Amino acid sequence: MSKPTQEILHPPGWLKLHHVGFVLASIEATASCYARSLGATWDGNIIFDPLQMVRVTFLRGAHPCDALFELVEPAGVDSPVARFLKRKGGLHHLCYEVEDIEAHLEFCKSVGTIIVRPPVPAVAFGGRRIAWALIKKRLLVEFLEGQAV
């Protein structure tokens, strides 16, 4: 019988909102409209991530400290977001950049968060690792490994 994980009272290190992820059918057909509506800019760069099976792009807000807005498009019927899109898509996840991804995931487990996918490299972030978690109230959260300083 395994010992229950002891609850850690506070997240270890720093964390900050990095982006809000939105699933849609076509980046090309909608990115400019989203950018205009949000007062954001779009550089036209679309990134294919074969490990995540998605195409993504980022919209930048007017202020440098603003969180990014990520548009996510399934890259095929087996994409993890394809089923979500069939249910109309929309707001999909929040992403927090964390100082230490391993320590942060231990904190998550201690408060009852389910780790849906352990850390894997992400093309959109230059190989920095991401992990996926589902909090008790069914909010999907992505954690992004902090940049080395």
C-alpha positions in Angstrom: 0.0 0.0 0.0 1.5 3.3 -1.0 1.8 6.2 1.3 -0.4 9.2 0.5 1.4 12.3 -0.8 1.9 14.9 1.9 0.2 18.2 0.9 2.7 21.0 0.1 1.2 24.3 1.2 2.6 26.6 -1.4 3.8 26.1 -5.0 7.6 25.9 -5.1 9.4 28.8 -6.8 7.8 31.3 -9.0 5.0 30.8 -11.6 3.4 33.2 -14.0 0.6 33.1 -16.5 2.3 32.5 -19.9 -0.7 32.0 -22.3 -4.3 31.2 -22.7 -5.0 28.4 -25.2 -7.9 28.4 -27.6 -8.7 25.5 -29.9 -10.1 26.2 -33.4 -10.4 24.6 -36.8 -8.1 26.8 -38.8 -5.4 29.2 -37.7 -5.1 30.8 -41.1 -8.9 31.5 -41.3 -9.2 33.1 -37.9 -5.9 34.5 -36.5 -6.2 37.9 -38.0 -9.8 38.3 -36.7 -8.8 37.2 -33.2 -5.8 39.6 -33.3 -7.9 42.6 -34.3 -10.6 41.7 -31.7 -8.1 41.5 -28.9 -6.0 44.5 -30.0 -3.1 42.0 -30.4 -0.5 41.4 -33.1 0.1 38.3 -35.1 3.4 37.6 -36.8 1.9 34.9 -39.1 4.2 32.2 -37.7 2.6 28.8 -37.4 4.4 26.1 -35.6 3.9 22.4 -36.2 4.5 20.1 -33.1 4.6 16.5 -34.2 4.8 15.3 -30.5 1.7 17.2 -29.5 0.0 16.6 -32.9 -1.0 20.3 -33.2 -0.3 23.5 -35.1 0.0 26.6 -32.9 0.5 30.3 -33.2 0.7 33.1 -30.7 -0.9 36.5 -30.5 0.9 39.2 -28.5 -0.9 41.8 -26.5 -0.1 45.5 -26.6 1.8 45.4 -23.4 5.0 43.4 -23.1 3.9 41.8 -19.8 0.6 40.6 -21.2 0.1 36.8 -21.4 0.1 35.4 -24.9 -3.0 34.1 -26.6 -2.3 30.7 -28.2 -4.4 29.4 -31.1 -4.3 25.6 -31.4 -5.3 23.7 -34.4 -5.4 19.8 -34.5 -2.9 18.4 -36.9 -5.0 15.4 -37.8 -7.9 13.3 -36.5 -5.6 11.7 -33.8 -4.6 15.0 -32.3 -5.4 15.3 -28.6 -7.5 18.4 -29.3 -9.5 17.0 -32.2 -12.3 15.6 -29.9 -12.4 19.0 -28.1 -12.9 20.7 -31.4 -15.7 18.4 -32.4 -17.5 19.7 -29.2 -17.1 23.3 -30.7 -13.6 24.1 -29.5 -13.0 27.3 -27.7 -11.2 28.1 -24.5 -9.0 25.0 -23.8 -6.4 25.7 -21.2 -4.3 28.1 -19.1 -0.5 27.8 -19.3 1.7 28.8 -16.4 5.5 29.1 -16.7 7.0 27.5 -13.6 10.5 27.8 -12.1 11.0 24.1 -11.6 8.6 21.8 -13.5 9.4 18.7 -11.5 8.9 20.4 -8.1 5.8 22.1 -9.4 4.2 18.7 -10.5 5.0 17.3 -7.0 3.1 20.2 -5.5 0.2 19.6 -7.9 0.0 15.9 -6.9 0.0 16.9 -3.2 -3.1 19.0 -3.7 -5.0 16.4 -5.7 -4.3 17.6 -9.2 -4.1 14.8 -11.8 -1.1 14.9 -14.0 -2.5 14.1 -17.4 0.8 14.1 -19.3 4.3 14.2 -17.8 6.9 16.6 -19.1 7.8 16.4 -22.8 9.7 18.8 -25.0 7.6 21.3 -27.0 8.6 22.6 -30.4 6.8 25.9 -29.8 9.0 26.7 -26.8 12.4 25.7 -28.2 12.4 22.3 -26.6 11.5 23.5 -23.1 9.3 20.9 -21.5 5.6 21.1 -20.9 3.3 19.0 -18.7 -0.5 18.8 -18.6 -2.6 18.6 -15.4 -6.3 18.6 -14.5 -7.2 20.4 -11.3 -10.0 19.0 -9.1 -12.5 21.5 -10.6 -11.7 20.2 -14.1 -9.6 23.1 -15.4 -6.9 21.9 -17.8 -3.6 23.5 -17.0 -0.4 23.4 -19.0 2.9 24.0 -17.2 5.9 25.3 -19.1 9.4 24.8 -17.9 11.0 28.1 -16.9 13.8 29.5 -19.0 17.3 29.1 -17.7 18.6 32.4 -16.5 
